[in-house]
Amino acid sequence: MAEWTPDQPLVSIRDVHKSFGELEVLKGVSLDVRKGEVICIIGPSGSGKSTLIRCINALNDIQAGSILVEGIEVHDPDLDKLELRKKVGMVFQQYNLFPHKTALENIMMAPIKVLKEDPEEVKKRARALLKKVRLEGKEDAYPGELSGGQQQRVAIARSLAMRPDVMLFDEVTAALDPETVKEVLITIKDLAEDGMTCILVTHEMGFAREVADHIYFTDRGVIVEHGPPATFFKKAKDPRTREFLSQIL
């Protein structure tokens, strides 16, 4: 395999097909994400958005096509998934924090147990990450003592602790109360402004318009339309895109 270089897409998806039994969820999806780009994937429920980003870090396998992350074929049978997970961080709708561990301990676990890093170094990084996600002072709080938005920010910090090159966000505000959504979106915006490559599945259209470099609209397993926010929201060409936007904007 040729060495990946930063002038190539960091993530390259080509003609990806994915089925669950008889149901074909992805029907030949292709897109590229360059280093430092923020990509938002939007679309109706069941259109394949979450399935697609779960395929990027090999949580779902694929039936056909190719997904490269920094030149690594994600669906190579001999793939070292640990090497992939070092490059690709993911944050889900549900926070999945360990309830018996403090915020700081939740963030420290993977670098210590998986990467075998020095605990003191990891602790310094975890404290810095809590500060980055605006949770300084919550180091010793347990998940049950935090709001949903605070727990989600701990989950973001936990993913960042592995120092990934790209972050995947799967509807990370969907389970939150409206008043806590903003604090999570601000955290993601800060990451994007720091240059983190981000791929987001989101229904927060105002946020997508503000932070995305490029927006993809999926429906029934295909990419119907895509473009930069200024064009996408004001000059959508496909009738399905226009109908979708008319219902949510």
Secondary structure, 3 states (H helix, E strand, C coil): CCCCCCCCCCEEEEEEEEEECCEEEEEEEEEEECCCCEEEEECCCCCCHHHHHHHHCCCCCCCEEEEEECCEECCCCCCCHHHHHHHEEEECCCCCCCCCCCHHHHHHHHHHHCCCCCHHHHHHHHHHHHHHCCCCCCCCCCHHHCCHHHHHHHHHHHHHCCCCCEEEEECCCCCCCHHHHHHHHHHHHHHHHCCCEEEEECCCHHHHHHHCCEEEEEECCEEEEEECHHHHHHCCCCHHHHHHHHHHC
